[in-house]
Amino acid sequence: MYNEAMLQLSEFLYNRPVLSLRTGGQVATAIAPIINTKNLKIEGFYCEDTLEKKKRLVLLSQDVREATRRGFIIDDYDVLAEPDDLVRLRSVLELAFDILKKPVETVSHERVGKVTDYATEMTTLYVQKLYVAQPIWKSLTGGSLSVDRTQINEVTPKLIVINDLLQPESTPATAVAA
């Protein structure tokens, strides 16, 4: 259950304390979200154990009771899993997909820019919007670009493909009779 505002920017998902209801304290740190490229859903979080700093664990999304400003609240440390134990997520974990700084282009192969941020809908954990920084020569006229998930055509491990952008139409001048 997530009780924060419906959409959260990516900074809300990185380097968050994982708090156990059982112990009443921090048991891990959620380092980064695990994003499934097939549907842009956050399946869980890579975590670092508080006691064994080198130990990498995974917190599955369904094991998060609440996401608050203080961190992710879980029942107990036992819900954190070793990555090798998560057979159903193996293909997603092997990709180690990071959406930030991913190049974005249109279906007609026009380069749009790179993802600088994204917004996640916290009740479903689907990425809803991508914020793309355009190259310097484009940003002088257009600035950054907001891409809704409905505009995303394909997500690969190396690239995000979106529908073609609408070009501003030039309207022909019409003569007005006085």
N, C-alpha and C positions, 0 to 999 in steps of 0.2 A: 504494500500500500504506500503510495506516495502522496504526501499532503502538501507539497510545495505548489507554487503557481503552475498552471497547466504546461506552459512552455518554459524550458530552462535552457540557457546558453551552455555551451560545452564546458566552461570553467566550473560549473556546478558538479560535473562528473569526474573531475580529475583531482587526485591527491586529497581524498576525503577520508576522515577517520571512520573506521568500522567499529561500532559500539555494540557490546553484548548486553542484553537485558539480564542475562544470568549473572554475569560478573559485575555489571554496573560500570564497566570501563572500556577503554579502547583495546581491541584484540588484534587489529590489523589496520592497514591503510589501503584504501582503494586507489590504485595508481592510475589506471586508465580503463575506459569501457571496452568491452569486447563487442564489436559490431559485426553483424551478419551481413555480408554483401548481397545476399539474395533478396533481402527485404528491408535492409537498413534498420533492423531491430537490435537494440542493445540486449544481448543475451546474458551478460554478466559483467564482472569487473575483475581485472587482474589485481591481485592484492599482495602486499608485502606483510608478512607476519611481524607483529610487534616484538615478540621475543627473539625469534630467529630472523634477523634482518635479511639474510640471503634467501630465505625460503619464499618461493613464489607460489601463491595459492589462487584459487578462483572462487569468487562469490557469485553464485547464480542469481539472476534478477528476481526469481520467484522466492528467494530466501530473504529478501530485504523486506522487513516489516514496514519501515517508514524511512523516507529520505527527508532530513531536516537540514537546517543551516549548520547544525553541529556535526552532521555526518549521516552515514547509513546505519540504521538500527536493525540488528539481527537478534534472533533468539539466543544463539550460543555460538561459540567458536567452532563447534562440530559441523556447522553447515558449510564451512570453508573446505574446498576440495582440492586435491592435487590435480593438476591439469591432465595427467595421464589416466586418471580415473574417470574422466568425462568422455566416454566413448561417443555419445551422440554429438558432442561439440567438437570432436577431434578435427574435422575438416575446417571449421571456422577458426579454431585456435592455431592450426598450422599456417593459415594465411597471415595471421598477425596484422590484420588490416587496420590502418590508421587513416581516418578520413581527412584529418587536417593536412594541409599542404598538398592534397591530391589534385592533379591537373583536371580541369573541366573543359570539355569540348562539346560542340553540337553534333548532331547526327550527320551533318554535312561536312564534318571535320574542321570546323572553324574553332580555333583556340579561344577560349573564353577567359581563362585565368586559373587561379588556384584557390582551394577552399581555405578560408581563414577562420571560420567559425561555423557552428551549426546549432540549431535549436531542436530540442527533444521534447516530445509530448510526454509528460511524466507519468500519466496513468497507464499508457500502453507501451512506453519506452521505444517508440518509433521516432527516427529522425524525421522531422517535418520540414525543416528549411535548411538550406545551405547558403552561406554567405561567401561570395566569391570575389576575390580581389582581381581586378582586371589588369592587364599589362599597362605600364605607365602611359604609353601612347594612346590607349583606349580610355584610361581613367580620366584623362583631361576632359573628355566629352561626356563620359557616362558614369564615372565613379564606380563604386562597388555594386555588385549585383546580388539580389536575393532570389534564390531558386526554390520553389515549392516542390515537395516530393512528387506531386503529380506531373511535373515537368521533367523528371528524371527518367531517362529511357533505359539506361544500363549502368551497372556498377561493376567494374572489374577490379582486380587487385591493384592495377596501375593507373586507372583512369575512370572518370565519371562522365558519362555521355548524357547530354540533355537534349530536349527538343530544340529545333532551330529557334533563334531569337527573332522577335518581330522587329522588322526594320521600320524606322519612321517613314511614313509615306509622304511623298512630295505631292502637294495638292496643286493642280494647275490653277493659274490665276483666272478668275472669271470677270468678265466685263459687266459692270453694273450700269443699267440705263438710268439716266437722271431725269 
